[in-house]
Amino acid sequence: MNGTAARVREMVRKEFRQVFRDPRMKRVILVAPILQLLVFGYAVSTDVRHTPLLICDQDGTASARELADAFTSGGYFDVVSRTRRAADVVTAMNRGTAIAALVVPVGFERDLAGGRAQVQLVFDGTNSNTATVAKGYAERIVSTFAETHAGFTRPVCSVDGSKYGDTWNVSTPN
């Protein structure tokens, strides 16, 4: 084992000498990674903006419209369609016209006043990075809306097990 380690060490030493003997190779080894760090550090962004959003407002109340407006006010989501039919959500996801959907069920405003409102956030997981980042933005928007309207600190999130969505159960602590 000792002889093998010594041979590997000598081979690595020989290769380093060879790399640093050629001046062009020094530039490739040292300068290229530094340039890549600088360029990619400014060019690559994980910020997801203007995510296509479908709003399925089955309630049609002022509270539902206010929640929908909260999604569009930050610049993270752009409404591509509004509907009252839940079937349109699946159609939009399958066609690729929406990456995210907000489903506001009938009775949302009444349930919000009672501290037990529920909305569903649906995401197309084809591009998992975009879906994950958009989900984080959506969760923050729903949490902020819930804090200001229902008087509690954090909505409870439970995955409904479907192909696309999370169901947000909004309730006040007892």
Contacts in CASP RR format, 6 or more apart in sequence:
PFRMAT RR
TARGET T0000
AUTHOR 0000-0000-0000
METHOD contacts of the structure
MODEL  1
MNGTAARVREMVRKEFRQVFRDPRMKRVILVAPILQLLVFGYAVSTDVRH
TPLLICDQDGTASARELADAFTSGGYFDVVSRTRRAADVVTAMNRGTAIA
ALVVPVGFERDLAGGRAQVQLVFDGTNSNTATVAKGYAERIVSTFAETHA
GFTRPVCSVDGSKYGDTWNVSTPN
19 25 0 8 1.000
19 26 0 8 1.000
19 29 0 8 1.000
20 26 0 8 1.000
46 129 0 8 1.000
46 133 0 8 1.000
47 133 0 8 1.000
48 76 0 8 1.000
48 130 0 8 1.000
48 133 0 8 1.000
48 134 0 8 1.000
48 137 0 8 1.000
49 75 0 8 1.000
49 76 0 8 1.000
50 75 0 8 1.000
50 76 0 8 1.000
50 77 0 8 1.000
50 78 0 8 1.000
51 76 0 8 1.000
51 77 0 8 1.000
51 78 0 8 1.000
51 99 0 8 1.000
51 100 0 8 1.000
51 130 0 8 1.000
51 134 0 8 1.000
51 137 0 8 1.000
52 77 0 8 1.000
52 78 0 8 1.000
52 80 0 8 1.000
52 96 0 8 1.000
52 97 0 8 1.000
52 98 0 8 1.000
52 99 0 8 1.000
52 100 0 8 1.000
53 71 0 8 1.000
53 72 0 8 1.000
53 77 0 8 1.000
53 78 0 8 1.000
53 79 0 8 1.000
53 80 0 8 1.000
53 98 0 8 1.000
53 99 0 8 1.000
53 100 0 8 1.000
53 101 0 8 1.000
53 102 0 8 1.000
54 79 0 8 1.000
54 80 0 8 1.000
54 81 0 8 1.000
54 82 0 8 1.000
54 83 0 8 1.000
54 88 0 8 1.000
54 89 0 8 1.000
54 92 0 8 1.000
54 97 0 8 1.000
54 98 0 8 1.000
54 100 0 8 1.000
54 101 0 8 1.000
54 102 0 8 1.000
55 68 0 8 1.000
55 71 0 8 1.000
55 79 0 8 1.000
55 81 0 8 1.000
55 82 0 8 1.000
55 83 0 8 1.000
55 101 0 8 1.000
55 102 0 8 1.000
55 104 0 8 1.000
56 82 0 8 1.000
56 83 0 8 1.000
56 84 0 8 1.000
56 85 0 8 1.000
56 86 0 8 1.000
56 88 0 8 1.000
56 89 0 8 1.000
56 101 0 8 1.000
56 102 0 8 1.000
56 103 0 8 1.000
56 104 0 8 1.000
57 64 0 8 1.000
57 65 0 8 1.000
57 68 0 8 1.000
57 82 0 8 1.000
57 83 0 8 1.000
57 84 0 8 1.000
57 104 0 8 1.000
58 84 0 8 1.000
58 86 0 8 1.000
58 103 0 8 1.000
58 104 0 8 1.000
58 105 0 8 1.000
58 106 0 8 1.000
58 108 0 8 1.000
59 104 0 8 1.000
59 105 0 8 1.000
59 106 0 8 1.000
59 107 0 8 1.000
59 108 0 8 1.000
59 109 0 8 1.000
60 84 0 8 1.000
60 104 0 8 1.000
61 107 0 8 1.000
61 108 0 8 1.000
61 109 0 8 1.000
62 109 0 8 1.000
63 108 0 8 1.000
63 109 0 8 1.000
63 112 0 8 1.000
63 149 0 8 1.000
64 104 0 8 1.000
64 108 0 8 1.000
64 109 0 8 1.000
66 145 0 8 1.000
67 102 0 8 1.000
67 104 0 8 1.000
67 108 0 8 1.000
67 119 0 8 1.000
67 142 0 8 1.000
67 145 0 8 1.000
68 79 0 8 1.000
68 82 0 8 1.000
68 102 0 8 1.000
68 104 0 8 1.000
70 141 0 8 1.000
70 144 0 8 1.000
70 145 0 8 1.000
71 77 0 8 1.000
71 79 0 8 1.000
71 102 0 8 1.000
71 138 0 8 1.000
71 141 0 8 1.000
72 78 0 8 1.000
72 79 0 8 1.000
76 134 0 8 1.000
76 137 0 8 1.000
76 141 0 8 1.000
77 100 0 8 1.000
77 134 0 8 1.000
77 137 0 8 1.000
77 138 0 8 1.000
80 92 0 8 1.000
80 97 0 8 1.000
80 98 0 8 1.000
81 88 0 8 1.000
81 92 0 8 1.000
81 97 0 8 1.000
81 98 0 8 1.000
83 89 0 8 1.000
86 103 0 8 1.000
89 98 0 8 1.000
89 101 0 8 1.000
89 103 0 8 1.000
89 122 0 8 1.000
90 164 0 8 1.000
92 98 0 8 1.000
92 101 0 8 1.000
93 101 0 8 1.000
93 122 0 8 1.000
93 124 0 8 1.000
93 164 0 8 1.000
96 124 0 8 1.000
98 124 0 8 1.000
99 123 0 8 1.000
99 124 0 8 1.000
99 127 0 8 1.000
99 130 0 8 1.000
99 131 0 8 1.000
99 134 0 8 1.000
100 121 0 8 1.000
100 122 0 8 1.000
100 123 0 8 1.000
100 124 0 8 1.000
100 131 0 8 1.000
100 134 0 8 1.000
100 135 0 8 1.000
100 138 0 8 1.000
101 120 0 8 1.000
101 121 0 8 1.000
101 122 0 8 1.000
101 123 0 8 1.000
101 164 0 8 1.000
102 119 0 8 1.000
102 120 0 8 1.000
102 121 0 8 1.000
102 122 0 8 1.000
102 138 0 8 1.000
103 119 0 8 1.000
103 120 0 8 1.000
103 121 0 8 1.000
103 122 0 8 1.000
104 119 0 8 1.000
105 118 0 8 1.000
105 119 0 8 1.000
105 120 0 8 1.000
108 117 0 8 1.000
108 118 0 8 1.000
108 119 0 8 1.000
109 117 0 8 1.000
111 117 0 8 1.000
111 118 0 8 1.000
111 170 0 8 1.000
112 149 0 8 1.000
112 150 0 8 1.000
112 170 0 8 1.000
114 150 0 8 1.000
114 172 0 8 1.000
115 150 0 8 1.000
115 152 0 8 1.000
115 170 0 8 1.000
115 171 0 8 1.000
115 172 0 8 1.000
116 169 0 8 1.000
116 170 0 8 1.000
116 171 0 8 1.000
116 172 0 8 1.000
117 146 0 8 1.000
117 150 0 8 1.000
117 170 0 8 1.000
118 167 0 8 1.000
118 168 0 8 1.000
118 169 0 8 1.000
118 170 0 8 1.000
119 142 0 8 1.000
119 167 0 8 1.000
119 168 0 8 1.000
119 170 0 8 1.000
120 160 0 8 1.000
120 165 0 8 1.000
120 166 0 8 1.000
120 167 0 8 1.000
120 168 0 8 1.000
121 135 0 8 1.000
121 138 0 8 1.000
121 139 0 8 1.000
121 142 0 8 1.000
121 165 0 8 1.000
121 166 0 8 1.000
121 167 0 8 1.000
121 168 0 8 1.000
122 162 0 8 1.000
122 164 0 8 1.000
122 165 0 8 1.000
122 166 0 8 1.000
123 131 0 8 1.000
123 134 0 8 1.000
123 135 0 8 1.000
123 138 0 8 1.000
123 164 0 8 1.000
123 165 0 8 1.000
123 166 0 8 1.000
124 131 0 8 1.000
124 164 0 8 1.000
125 131 0 8 1.000
125 164 0 8 1.000
135 166 0 8 1.000
139 157 0 8 1.000
139 168 0 8 1.000
142 155 0 8 1.000
142 168 0 8 1.000
142 170 0 8 1.000
143 154 0 8 1.000
143 155 0 8 1.000
146 152 0 8 1.000
146 154 0 8 1.000
146 155 0 8 1.000
146 170 0 8 1.000
147 153 0 8 1.000
147 154 0 8 1.000
150 170 0 8 1.000
150 172 0 8 1.000
151 172 0 8 1.000
152 170 0 8 1.000
152 171 0 8 1.000
152 172 0 8 1.000
152 173 0 8 1.000
153 173 0 8 1.000
155 168 0 8 1.000
155 169 0 8 1.000
155 170 0 8 1.000
155 171 0 8 1.000
156 168 0 8 1.000
156 169 0 8 1.000
156 170 0 8 1.000
156 171 0 8 1.000
157 166 0 8 1.000
157 167 0 8 1.000
157 168 0 8 1.000
157 169 0 8 1.000
158 166 0 8 1.000
158 167 0 8 1.000
158 169 0 8 1.000
159 165 0 8 1.000
159 166 0 8 1.000
159 167 0 8 1.000
160 166 0 8 1.000
160 167 0 8 1.000
END
